[in-house]
Amino acid sequence: MDKRELIMEKAIELFAEQGFSATSVQEITERCGISKGAFYLSFKSKDELILALVHKFLQEFIDDIDRMVSEEAPELLLQQFYKCNFKRFYEQSDFAKIFIKEQAHFFNEDFFTQIIGYNEMFQNLILKMLEKV
């Protein structure tokens, strides 16, 4: 696991335990066993880190759905789609806790831009899935 992934993994744990605002970069680096300098080589700020987490979560979700739509038999597609959704959200429950606790923090232009882009990708995959079914 590279430093960036380690930081993201440990940050999610801390954010879920304490909240985004209450977690310092120092706490993240201590949990990772790295220096603050190593953190700042990977992320400019906690805000950049949280956007990277949003991106990672949504990109993995889109990739899973895309792979499923491409590979799954049409008669099993809807069932697998829901199964995939539930599995992904269950696996990312810490991320969901962060988002629910700290919603106001996420409302900025970069966040909305990311969400709009992923929403468009998701809509295209849904249309592709419905055509296949």
C-alpha positions, -999 to +999 in steps of 0.1 A: +000+000+000+014+034-009+014+064+014-015+081-003-037+050+001-025+046+037-034+082+045-068+077+029-075+045+048-065+059+082-082+092+076-115+075+070-112+056+103-105+089+122-131+109+104-157+082+112-146+081+149-142+119+155-157+137+125-138+156+098-135+189+116-123+174+148-096+154+132-062+171+127-036+164+101-013+155+131-037+128+142-038+114+107-001+113+104+003+097+139-022+069+130-003+064+097+032+065+113+044+092+089+055+128+091+034+158+084+057+165+054+048+131+040+011+140+043+016+173+025+035+155-003+004+135-009-024+161-001-023+199+000-049+199+028-076+180+046-101+194+021-081+179-008-080+146+011-117+145+016-123+152-021-099+124-029-119+101-007-151+111-025-135+105-058-121+071-048-155+060-034-175+071-064-149+059-090-148+024-075-186+024-074-188+034-111-162+009-121-181-019-103-213-010-120-196-007-154-179-041-151-212-057-140-232-042-169-205-054-194-201-089-180-234-099-164-261-119-182-292-097-189-316-119-168-294-114-137-284-078-143-309-060-121-305-084-092-267-081-094-270-043-097-288-040-064-265-066-048-235-045-059-250-013-046-258-027-012-224-044-009-205-012-018-225+010+006-221-016+034-183-017+028-181+021+028-202+026+059-174+047+076-175+070+046-212+073+049-209+082+086-185+110+077-208+124+050-238+124+072-220+140+102-203+167+082-226+174+052-222+212+054-184+209+050-188+191+016-209+218+000-183+236-022-178+240-059-153+212-063-175+188-045-205+197-067-185+194-098-173+159-089-208+148-080-223+161-112-197+143-132-203+110-114-240+114-117-237+117-155-215+086-156-240+067-134-270+078-155-252+065-187-245+032-170-282+029-160-293+035-195-267+010-208-280-015-182-317-009-192-309-014-229-292-047-221-321-059-200 
